[in-house]
Each structure stands twice: as C-alpha cells, then as structure tokens.
C-alpha cells in the first residue's frame, strides 16, 4: 500500500438530512459533509458502514459505547480504516397533520415542524490504525462545532449546524472566489466533481508549525488569526485542513495537535514498527476480548476456528464492543498472521457476503434470518458458539489457557464497569499474556527444521521445502492430528512456513558466502 501523504484521507459526517420528513417511512442516513470535497470518494455504501442498522433514535446513552471502527478495501487493494464517533444531535422534522378550520368547519392539512433527538456519525477515514488518537480528534472536532454553534455576544447569528450540506454549498462559498462543489450521488457511490481545485490556503492566514526532531514533539497548531475574524464555517474548515496536512510522525515521535476555542490538545506517540499494530489493537480491543471470552471454555474454540480459517460471524448490538473484539483476535495469533477477510462491521444490507467462498471474520449487530451452514456463529454477550461441525482444538491451546489464568485473575481485579481503554497496569498484564500465548503456540512447530529438505542443485540459490507428511507422522495424539492436518493446508501456515524456509535459505547462502570469502 502506498504511504499516505496525509494524517487522514477523509473527514465525513453522516446522518439524517434536515428537514426530516416524518411522513416517509424508514428515513435513510445520508452523507451530509465531506472534507476534502475536491476529490472523489469512491467508498460504496459509506452510510451503511456508519449506520449498519439505520440511524438510532434518541440520545447516545453511554459515551464509552459511542465509537467503533470499520475496515474497507479499495479497488486498488488499499486497506482503509473508518474511525467513527456517534454524537446526539437535534434535527428539524416535518410531518403533515390534519387541521380543522374554524370558519368553514372543514378539514385541511398543515405541515408541522418539531425538533427530534437523533444521532450523527463523525468519521475519519485513514490508512493508519491510530484508533484512540483519531477518536480523540473526532471528540475535539465535534466539541469545536458545538462551541461555535453556541450563541455569544459576537456570534449570535451562528446557531445552525455547521457540518451539513447546505452550509458546504452556500455559507462556506462566500469567502472564496469559487464555490465549493456540491455533493452528487451516482449508483450508491459518492462522486464529487474535481474540475476546480480549491486552494483553501488562499483564505487561511494561519499555518501549521511543524517542529520534528528526535527530542521535540511534532506540534500542530490549528489556531485562528486575530487579524481578520473568521466565520465558524471557516474555523471548522481551517482546523480540518491543518490536521490533514500533518505528516505521519516517525516511530517514537510524539505528535501534539492543538485546537482553537480553548479545547484540550490531543497527544499521540507512535510505537516502534515491529510492535505498533499489535500495540494499537491491544489498546483498542484486547482488554474487551479477554473480558468477554477468557472466562468461557469457548476461548480456545474460537482461537482454533480462526487458525483453521473457518468462516466466523460475531454478533453484538454494541458496535464498540463488536468492532474491538472482531479485530483483536488477530493480535493473539502470533507467531502466525491472519491472511483472510476481516470485516469488523457489516451492514445487514450486505449480509450476502456471508455466502462468500473464502474464509472470513465478520461482525454484525444482528443475526441474519438465514446463516449459511458452514459459518461459525459467535454471540459476544454470552460467549456461545454454534457450528454445524465440531471444531478440533489443539491440546496446547487448552494447556496454555491454564498458564494464562493467573495473569487473567490479576487483570480481572483492575476491571471497572464502562471502562474500555486499558491503563498501564492492564497493558503490562495483557502483554505478558500474549507473550506466554505466543511462546506456547510456537512450540507446536519446535521440530519444524527436522522435517525439511534442501535442494542444492544450484548452491548459489538453495531451495528448502517442508515435508508435511513427515511432520504429521510425528504427531501421535489424534485430536492434535485432526487439527494439524487441516492447519497445514491454510494460508496462515503457508505464509508462516514460507517465511521460515526463506530465512533458512538466506542463512545458508550467507554461510556459503562466508566460507568462500575465507578461502
């Protein structure tokens, strides 16, 4: 995947259009705002990823549950992460009511407007899995919008929602020499004309000051100039433009993003590349995964099903828990790596994907009415697993769980209701559990090299192959044999064995080069 030049690709707001017509059954979520809006957003059904079961009514109840992550793959085979934040929002709704006229005693209809509480989704689409960092950015952006909407002595005219389509087309175009392009819909793909390249820097007097160094944090200042008063719409665009222009920090480097209107800065420090993705997954969801599944006997069943590349469907109405748990299982597979489709959030409109002929791990908020017989169904809330055929479980996975239990008991003491983000003590315990798990899984193939043969027809390019039959003949337990017979035919094992074989060949070539040089 080509490295991105921006900290994020798109900022989106999805929700119900206003005024909302209550006479229309089942109102659909719409893309209300997009930045940048001079490029083409080719993500199909983006509204269904933001609201997989439609827009919920009422206020967002638990702030810990108002964020989640979806993953999509572009036509160029790039993986994009959609980091979403739900916020309660009041919208104008209209409906037709029957009215009795006082003079003629005849009935008529009148359009009535009311205000209803609904949910909007703020979404950052990025090539980077900086989940917690992006959620904090979304919190600040949504809070900035609320502060700018609040009436004050100087801003009494700005009480309308800022991040909505009407403002993008009208109010925001006033300070510019050419208007911003309007959103155009074609065949469920968001298309935006790109014939006129907007130069946002022409209307912004401030700039981001980057001070990268090995000791100093990268400091991104999204301030507002005092020389010329900006409208709330300009301030929002200014902030979005400056954040997007930030370069991804280097490993070990800290990034600090400042916001106007007295909002608290957001800080983020990148992990070393060899542990970065697992560390980000651990922060995002491993704690939740362990809370929901480790106490159940199905912990090793699910881990075995993933290693055997079964088709697995996770069910949970809580999108935060669902996306965290679905994504975090892959962090427990080391020294192996998951090779198949991973879709943490799948809309019910796209449930036909469950019939795909390839392995997958998918999350859905509701169980479909019909599930293919070859799909393993896992209900997160109670940890139950249903499948048509028994799943063979490796004995070492049962044994390692016993080794992990003392760590889990210590971890359990730190649990607090409603707390999803781990503290340093919890991170340390989770890292220890993952290390023990990796060491025990690695022991399965401790004799890997004993079941290889090397072709030295061309000494300069040795070729080593793994003898599956020889390895399986060394396994005497029938349960382990059933598991390993299937596992050796997975893509997970293919990539694992290919890497080990290539490492052996490279070591052989270096050894022969050293001998030749000494002669």
C-alpha positions in Angstrom: 0.0 0.0 0.0 1.3 3.4 -1.0 2.1 5.6 2.0 -0.3 8.4 2.6 0.8 12.0 2.5 -1.9 13.0 4.9 -2.8 12.2 8.5 -6.2 11.1 7.3 -7.9 10.7 3.9 -11.4 12.0 4.5 -13.5 13.5 7.3 -17.2 12.7 6.9 -20.4 13.5 8.7 -23.3 11.1 8.1 -26.8 11.4 9.5 -30.4 12.3 8.7 -31.0 15.2 6.3 -32.9 18.2 7.6 -35.7 19.0 7.5 -36.5 15.3 8.1 -39.8 14.2 6.5 -41.6 12.0 9.1 -44.2 11.0 6.6 -41.5 8.9 4.8 -41.1 5.5 6.4 -37.6 4.5 7.5 -35.5 7.6 6.7 -32.1 6.8 5.3 -28.8 8.1 6.5 -27.1 10.5 4.1 -23.6 11.9 3.6 -24.0 15.4 5.0 -20.5 16.7 4.9 -17.1 15.7 3.4 -13.6 17.1 3.6 -11.7 17.4 1.4 -14.6 17.9 -1.1 -12.5 18.4 -4.2 -11.6 14.7 -4.5 -13.8 11.7 -5.4 -14.9 9.5 -2.5 -15.4 6.0 -4.1 -16.4 4.1 -1.0 -19.5 2.3 -1.8 -22.4 2.4 0.8 -20.4 4.5 3.2 -23.7 5.4 5.0 -24.3 1.7 5.7 -20.9 1.3 7.4 -21.5 4.3 9.6 -25.1 3.2 10.4 -25.2 -0.6 9.8 -28.8 -0.9 11.1 -30.0 2.6 10.3 -29.9 5.8 12.4 -30.9 5.0 16.0 -33.4 7.2 17.8 -32.8 9.2 20.9 -29.6 10.3 22.6 -26.3 8.4 22.7 -26.5 6.9 26.2 -23.1 5.7 27.2 -20.1 7.8 26.0 -17.9 4.7 26.2 -20.1 3.0 23.6 -20.2 5.8 21.0 -17.2 4.9 18.9 -16.3 2.0 16.6 -14.1 1.1 13.7 -14.9 -0.4 10.3 -12.5 -1.7 7.6 -12.9 -1.4 3.9 -10.7 -2.4 0.9 -10.4 -0.1 -2.1 -10.3 -1.1 -5.7 -6.5 -0.6 -5.5 -6.4 -3.1 -2.7 -5.6 -0.5 -0.1 -6.9 -1.1 3.4 -8.8 1.9 4.9 -9.9 2.3 8.5 -13.1 4.2 9.2 -13.0 5.5 12.8 -16.5 6.6 13.8 -17.9 8.6 16.7 -21.6 8.9 17.4 -23.0 12.2 18.8 -26.5 13.1 19.8 -28.0 15.9 17.6 -31.3 17.7 17.4 -32.8 18.0 13.9 -35.9 19.6 12.4 -38.6 17.2 11.4 -41.7 17.9 9.5 -45.0 16.0 9.1 -48.4 16.7 7.7 -51.2 17.0 10.2 -55.0 17.3 9.8 -56.3 20.7 10.9 -60.0 21.7 11.5 -60.6 25.2 10.0 -62.7 27.3 12.4 -64.7 29.3 9.8 -65.9 26.6 7.4 -65.7 23.5 9.7 -63.8 21.7 7.0 -60.6 19.7 7.4 -57.3 20.5 5.8 -53.7 19.6 6.2 -50.8 21.7 7.5 -47.1 21.0 7.7 -45.9 20.9 11.2 -42.3 21.2 12.3 -40.8 19.7 15.5 -37.3 19.0 16.9 -36.3 15.4 17.5 -33.2 13.9 19.0 -31.2 11.7 16.7 -27.6 10.5 16.1 -24.9 11.8 13.8 -21.7 9.9 12.9 -18.4 11.8 12.7 -15.9 9.6 10.7 -12.2 9.8 9.9 -11.1 7.6 7.0 -7.4 6.8 7.2 -4.7 4.4 6.1 -3.4 4.3 9.6 -4.8 2.3 12.6 -4.4 5.1 15.1 -7.7 4.3 16.7 -7.6 6.1 20.1 -5.8 9.1 18.6 -8.5 9.5 15.9 -11.3 9.1 18.3 -9.9 11.9 20.4 -9.6 14.1 17.3 -13.2 13.5 16.5 -14.2 14.4 20.0 -12.4 17.7 19.7 -13.9 18.4 16.2 -17.4 17.7 17.4 -16.9 19.8 20.6 -15.5 22.6 18.5 -18.6 22.6 16.3 -20.8 22.8 19.4 -18.8 25.7 20.8 -19.0 27.5 17.5 -22.8 26.9 17.4 -23.4 28.2 20.9 -24.7 31.8 20.8 -22.4 34.5 22.2 -22.2 38.3 22.1 -20.1 38.2 18.9 -21.5 35.0 17.2 -25.3 35.4 17.8 -26.0 34.6 14.1 -24.4 31.2 14.1 -26.7 28.7 15.7 -27.3 26.4 12.8 -25.4 23.1 12.4 -22.1 23.9 10.7 -21.2 20.5 9.3 -24.1 19.9 7.0 -24.6 20.0 3.2 -26.4 23.4 3.0 -23.5 25.2 4.7 -21.0 23.5 2.5 -22.6 24.8 -0.6 -23.7 28.2 0.4 -22.2 29.8 3.5 -18.7 28.3 3.0 -18.5 29.6 -0.5 -18.8 33.2 0.4 -15.2 33.9 1.4 -14.0 32.0 -1.7 -13.5 33.2 -5.2 -15.2 30.0 -6.5 -17.9 28.0 -4.7 -17.2 24.6 -3.1 -18.6 21.7 -5.3 -21.8 20.2 -4.3 -22.3 16.5 -3.4 -23.5 14.4 -6.3 -24.8 10.8 -5.9 -24.5 8.1 -8.6 -25.1 4.4 -8.2 -24.6 4.4 -4.4 -21.1 5.8 -4.8 -20.3 9.3 -3.6 -19.0 11.3 -6.5 -17.6 14.8 -6.2 -16.6 16.9 -9.2 -12.9 17.7 -9.2 -12.7 20.1 -12.2 -12.0 23.1 -10.0 -9.2 22.5 -7.5 -9.9 24.6 -4.4 -7.0 26.4 -2.8 -8.0 26.5 0.8 -4.8 28.1 1.9 -5.8 31.3 0.0 -8.4 32.0 2.7 -6.4 30.9 5.7 -3.9 33.2 7.2 -2.6 30.8 9.8 -0.4 27.8 9.2 0.7 24.6 11.0 4.1 24.8 12.6 5.9 21.5 12.4 8.9 21.1 14.6 10.0 17.5 14.0 13.1 16.3 15.9 14.3 13.3 17.9 13.6 15.0 21.2 10.8 17.6 20.5 7.2 16.6 19.7 5.7 17.5 16.4 3.4 20.4 17.3 0.4 21.1 15.1 -1.3 24.4 15.8 -4.9 24.8 14.5 -5.3 28.4 15.6 -7.5 31.2 14.4 -6.0 34.5 13.2 -6.8 37.7 15.2 -6.2 39.9 12.2 -9.5 39.1 10.5 -12.5 37.5 12.1 -13.4 34.1 10.6 -16.9 32.6 10.5 -17.5 29.3 12.3 -17.6 27.5 9.0 -14.1 28.9 8.1 -12.8 27.9 11.5 -14.0 24.3 11.0 -12.5 24.0 7.6 -9.3 25.6 8.8 -9.0 23.0 11.5 -9.7 20.1 9.2 -7.3 21.3 6.6 -4.5 21.8 9.0 -4.9 18.4 10.7 -5.0 16.6 7.4 -1.8 18.3 6.2 0.2 16.9 9.2 2.7 14.3 8.2 2.6 10.9 10.0 5.0 11.1 12.9 8.0 8.8 12.9 8.2 5.8 15.3 9.0 7.1 18.8 8.0 10.6 17.9 5.2 12.5 19.7 2.5 14.5 17.9 0.6 17.2 19.6 -2.5 18.7 17.9 -3.8 22.0 19.3 -7.3 23.3 18.8 -8.9 26.7 18.9 -11.6 27.8 21.4 -9.6 26.6 24.4 -10.1 22.9 23.6 -7.6 20.4 25.2 -4.7 19.4 22.8 -4.5 15.8 21.6 -1.2 13.9 22.1 -0.1 10.8 20.3 3.2 8.9 20.3 4.0 6.2 17.7 5.2 2.8 18.8 8.2 1.0 17.2 7.1 -0.5 13.8 7.7 -4.2 14.9 5.1 -3.9 17.7 3.0 -1.0 16.5 -0.1 -2.8 15.1 -0.3 -5.3 17.9 0.0 -2.5 20.4 -2.7 -0.4 18.8 -5.0 -3.5 18.7 -4.2 -4.3 22.3 -5.2 -0.7 23.3 -8.3 -0.8 21.1 -9.8 -4.2 22.0 -7.8 -7.0 23.6 -9.0 -5.9 27.0 -12.6 -6.3 25.9 -11.9 -9.6 24.2 -10.4 -11.1 27.3 -13.3 -9.7 29.5 -15.9 -11.3 27.2 -14.2 -14.6 26.3 -11.4 -15.7 28.5 -13.7 -16.9 31.4 -15.6 -19.1 28.8 -14.5 -22.5 27.6 -15.0 -21.3 24.1 -11.9 -19.1 24.2 -9.7 -21.9 22.8 -12.6 -23.0 20.4 -12.7 -19.6 18.7 -8.9 -19.3 18.6 -8.8 -22.8 16.9 -11.5 -21.8 14.4 -9.6 -18.7 13.4 -6.3 -20.6 13.0 -8.2 -23.2 10.8 -9.6 -20.3 8.7 -13.2 -21.0 9.4 -15.9 -18.6 8.3 -16.8 -16.8 11.6 -19.6 -14.4 12.3 -19.6 -12.4 15.6 -22.9 -11.0 16.8 -23.2 -8.0 19.2 -25.5 -5.0 19.2 -22.8 -2.8 20.8 -20.7 -1.6 17.8 -17.8 -0.5 20.1 -17.5 -4.0 21.6 -18.2 -5.7 18.3 -15.5 -3.9 16.3 -13.0 -4.2 19.1 -13.5 -7.9 19.7 -13.6 -8.9 16.0 -10.3 -7.0 15.2 -8.4 -8.1 18.4 -8.5 -11.8 17.8 -5.8 -11.4 15.2 -3.4 -9.9 17.8 -3.5 -13.3 19.6 -2.3 -15.4 16.7 1.5 -14.8 16.9 3.8 -16.2 15.5 1.1 -16.6 12.8 -0.7 -13.9 11.0 -4.3 -13.8 9.8 -4.5 -13.8 6.0 -8.2 -13.7 5.1 -11.0 -11.1 5.1 -11.6 -9.2 8.3 -14.8 -7.1 8.4 -15.5 -5.8 11.9 -18.8 -4.1 10.9 -21.0 -5.5 8.2 -24.4 -3.9 7.4 -27.4 -6.3 7.2 -27.9 -4.9 3.7 -24.6 -6.7 2.8 -25.3 -10.0 4.5 -25.0 -11.8 1.2 -21.2 -11.6 1.8 -21.7 -14.5 4.3 -22.0 -16.8 1.3 -18.5 -15.9 0.0 -16.4 -18.9 -0.8 -13.4 -17.6 1.2 -12.5 -17.6 5.0 -13.5 -14.5 6.9 -14.1 -12.9 10.3 -17.2 -10.7 10.2 -19.1 -8.7 12.8 -22.8 -7.9 12.6 -25.0 -6.1 15.1 -27.9 -8.5 14.5 -28.1 -12.2 13.5 -29.3 -12.5 9.9 -32.5 -14.6 9.4 -30.5 -17.1 7.4 -26.9 -18.0 8.1 -25.0 -20.4 5.8 -24.4 -23.8 7.4 -20.6 -23.5 7.1 -20.5 -20.3 9.1 -19.5 -20.4 12.8 -21.7 -18.0 14.8 -20.3 -16.4 18.0 -22.6 -14.4 20.3 -20.3 -12.0 22.1 -22.6 -11.1 25.0 -22.8 -14.7 26.3 -19.7 -16.2 24.6 -21.7 -19.0 22.9 -20.5 -20.7 19.7 -22.8 -22.5 17.3 -21.4 -24.5 14.3 -22.6 -27.4 12.2 -19.3 -29.4 12.6 -17.2 -29.9 15.7 -14.0 -27.7 15.7 -10.8 -29.7 16.6 -8.9 -27.9 19.4 -5.2 -28.2 19.8 -4.3 -29.5 23.3 -1.6 -26.9 23.7 -4.3 -24.2 23.5 -6.1 -25.8 26.4 -2.9 -26.1 28.4 -1.8 -22.5 27.7 -5.1 -21.2 28.9 -4.3 -22.7 32.3 -0.9 -20.9 32.3 -2.7 -17.6 31.5 -5.3 -17.9 34.3 -3.0 -16.3 37.0 -2.4 -13.3 34.7 -6.1 -13.0 34.0 -7.0 -13.1 37.7 -4.7 -10.1 38.2 -6.2 -8.4 35.2 -9.7 -9.1 36.5 -9.0 -7.1 39.7 -8.4 -4.0 37.5 -11.8 -4.1 35.6 -14.2 -1.2 36.0 -17.6 -1.1 34.6 -17.8 1.0 31.4 -14.0 1.4 31.0 -12.8 0.2 27.7 -9.3 1.8 27.4 -6.6 0.0 29.3 -4.3 1.6 31.8 -0.6 0.9 32.0 -1.0 -1.9 34.5 -3.6 -3.6 32.3 -1.3 -3.2 29.2 1.5 -4.8 31.0 -0.6 -7.8 32.0 -2.0 -8.2 28.5 1.5 -8.1 27.0 2.6 -10.8 29.4 -0.4 -13.0 28.4 0.3 -12.5 24.7 4.0 -13.4 25.2 3.1 -16.7 27.1 0.5 -17.5 24.4 3.0 -16.9 21.5 5.7 -19.0 23.2 3.4 -21.9 23.7 1.9 -21.8 20.2 5.5 -21.6 18.8 6.3 -24.9 20.5 3.9 -26.7 18.1 6.5 -26.3 15.4 9.6 -26.6 17.5 10.7 -29.5 15.3 9.9 -27.6 12.1 13.6 -27.8 10.8 13.7 -31.5 11.3 11.0 -32.0 8.7 12.7 -30.0 5.9 14.8 -30.9 2.9 17.1 -28.7 0.9 17.8 -28.8 -2.8 21.4 -27.7 -3.5 21.3 -28.2 -7.3 22.3 -24.6 -7.5 24.4 -23.9 -4.4 24.0 -20.1 -5.0 20.2 -20.5 -4.7 19.3 -23.2 -2.2 15.7 -24.2 -2.0 14.3 -25.7 1.2 10.9 -27.3 1.4 8.8 -28.5 4.4 7.7 -32.2 4.4 4.1 -32.1 5.7 3.7 -35.9 5.8 6.9 -36.3 7.8 5.7 -33.8 10.3 2.2 -35.3 10.7 3.7 -38.8 11.2 5.4 -37.4 14.3 2.1 -36.4 15.9 0.6 -39.2 18.0 -2.4 -37.6 19.6 -5.5 -38.0 17.4 -7.1 -34.6 18.4 -3.9 -32.8 17.6 -3.5 -34.7 14.4 -7.0 -33.7 13.2 -6.2 -30.1 13.9 -2.8 -30.0 12.3 -3.9 -31.9 9.2 -6.3 -29.1 8.5 -4.0 -26.3 9.7 -1.1 -27.3 7.3 -3.4 -26.5 4.4 -4.3 -23.0 5.5 -2.9 -19.7 4.1 -1.9 -18.9 7.7 0.5 -21.8 7.8 1.7 -21.3 4.2 2.9 -17.7 4.9 4.4 -18.9 8.2 6.3 -21.8 6.7 7.3 -19.8 3.6 9.0 -17.1 5.8 10.8 -19.8 7.9 12.0 -21.6 4.8 13.2 -18.3 3.2 15.1 -17.5 6.4 16.9 -20.8 6.3 17.8 -20.4 2.6 19.2 -16.9 3.3 21.2 -18.2 6.3 22.6 -21.0 4.1 23.6 -18.5 1.4 25.3 -16.2 3.9 27.1 -19.2 5.4 28.4 -20.3 2.0 29.4 -16.8 1.1 31.4 -16.5 4.3 33.2 -19.8 3.6 34.0 -18.7 0.1 35.4 -15.4 1.3 37.6 -17.1 3.9 39.1 -19.4 1.3 
